[in-house]
Amino acid sequence: TGLEGVNDVILTVDEEGADREAAAALEPFGVDSATYRADQPSVVLMETGSGKMRSMFPLMGMLLIFIGFISIFMTMMRLVQNDSRFIGVLMSLGYRRSEIVRSYMAMAMAIVVVASVAGSLLALLMTQGIVAAGSSLYMELDIVLPFDPAPFLLGTAITAVMVAFSVLLPVLLITRSSVRAALEYRPRT
């Protein structure tokens, strides 16, 4: 019995059913139980955790996008309403509504650029934190994340659409009014 004092034996087998044959062959040496990889608690825990993360992260992302949309919309609505007199002055000076809308949309695109860069950096930091936490739990695992720009591009596109819509709607509401109505608007405190 050359296996005295050995607590665990790890076998890697390639053929179907060879794992059970190996466990049966080790019985004369005092091996009284075998745990298969699919039943290993760490494997089950990782699969359960990754399944929860796969379903939870998109929902959290959509919730954060919705909250961002509402906050940007409310901020821009207040900003455009407060700028209503200036918009009225610009319209009375001969500026076309499309030029005014374009200037506010330029500000929206600046918001998109800043939000996309900040969001991508925060996502990378969060991912690195999750990887660091996972590798501290399982020292033997080398977690390698492939380069995949698709989520960042998708997030940037969704951010651009949401910001553009939340900026465009209040600007269109104010510029649709007459010059007189825009000049007479008094913002509420």
N, C-alpha and C positions, 0 to 999 in steps of 0.2 A: 504494500500500500504506500505508494509514493505521494499520495494526496493528503497525508496527515497535516492538520493545521491549515488547510486551504478552506476558505469560507465560500468563495465564489469561483466558478469557472465560466468563462465566456467563450462560446463556440459560435463560429460563423459558418453557416452551411448554405450551399447554393441549391441543392436539390429539394424537391417537394417531399416532405415526410422524413428527411434525414435528421431533423431536429429531434423527433421522437425516438428514432433509432439511437441517436447519440445519448439521449437521456437514459434509455434502457440499458445501454452498454456501460454507463457509469454507475448503475445501481450496486454492483458488487463492491465498489469502493466506498460505499456509505453515503452516496448522494441520495437524499431522501425527497427532494423536490426540485422541480424545474419551473422557471418562470420564462415565458416566451416574450419576445420583444413587444408584440402587440398588446400583451397583458401587463407589461412593466408599468408601475405607477407613474413614473416620470413621463413615459410616452403618452399614457392616457391623459395626464395632467396637461401636457403640452398641446395635445390635440384638442382637448376641451377649451383651453385658454385661447388657442388660435382660432377656433370656431367662433367663440364669443367675440373676439376682436374683429373678425371678418364681418360679423353682422352688426357690431356696435359702432365701429369707426365711420362707415358711410352715414349712418343715422346722426352721429354727433356732428359730422361735417356739414350735413344739410341743415341741422339745427343752428349751427354757428353762422352759416351763410344767411339763413333767414333772419337771425338776430342782427347781423351786419347790415342786411338790406333795410330792415326797419329803422335802424339807427341812422344810416346814411340818408335814407329818404326823409326822416323827420328833421335831420340837421339841414339838409339841402332845402326842404320846404321852408323852414324858418329863415334860412339865409336868403333865399330868393324873395320871400315876402318882405324881408327887411330891405332888400335891394330894389324893391318895386319902384320907388321914386326915381332911383338912378336909371333903371330900365326905361321908365317913362321919359326921362330926360333924353336918353340915347335915342329912343324912338322918335321923339319930337325933333331931334337934330338930324334925322334922316337915316339913322342906322336901320337896316332891315332886320326883321325878326330872326332870320336865319343866321345873321352875323352874331347876334346876341346869344342865340342858342349855341352856336359854334364855340363861342368863348367859354361858356359854362361847360361844354363838353370837353374842352381842352383841360379844364380843371378836373373833370371826372377822370380823364385818362391819366393825369398825374396821380390821382388817388389810386387808380388801378395799378400803376407801376410800383408805387410804394407798397401797396397792400400785397401784391404778388411777390415782391422781393422779401418782404417781412414774413409773409406766410410760408414761403418756401424755406427760408432759414429756420423758422420755428418748427416746421415739419421735419427738417433734417435733424435738428437738435432733439426733438421728441423721439424720433426713430432711433437715434444713437443712444438715447437714454434707455429705451426699451431693450435694445440689443445689449447694452452694458448690464442691465438688470438680469436679462436672460443668461448671459454668459457667467455672471457671478453665481447664479444658481446651479449651472451645469458647466463646470470648468472644462470638461473634456470637449464640449461642443465648440466648434469654430463656426460662428454665425457670419455668413458672407451675404451681404445684400447686393443684388445685381443693380446695375444702373438702369433705371426705368424713368424716363422723363414724362411718360404719359399722365400720371396723376397730377404732376405739377402743371402740365399744359392744360389739362381738363379743369383744374382748380382756377387757373388764370382765366380761362375762357368763361367759366361760370361767374367769377368775380367781375370780369369786364361787362358781361351782360347785366348783372344785378346793379352795378354802380351806374352804368349808362342809363338804365331804366329809372333808377331812383333819382338821378339828376335831371334827366330829360322831362319827366312828368311834371315836376313843379315849375320848371322853366317854361314849358309849353302852356301851362295854366296861366301864368302871369303874362306872357307875351301875347296870348290870345285876347287879353283884355284890351280895351281902347287906351290910347295915350292918356286921356283924361282920367280914366279909372286907375291907371298905374300911378299917375302923379298924385292922386288924391288918397292913395292907400295909406292908412296909418297903422303901423304894426302894433300889436298888443304886447304888453310887457309880460 
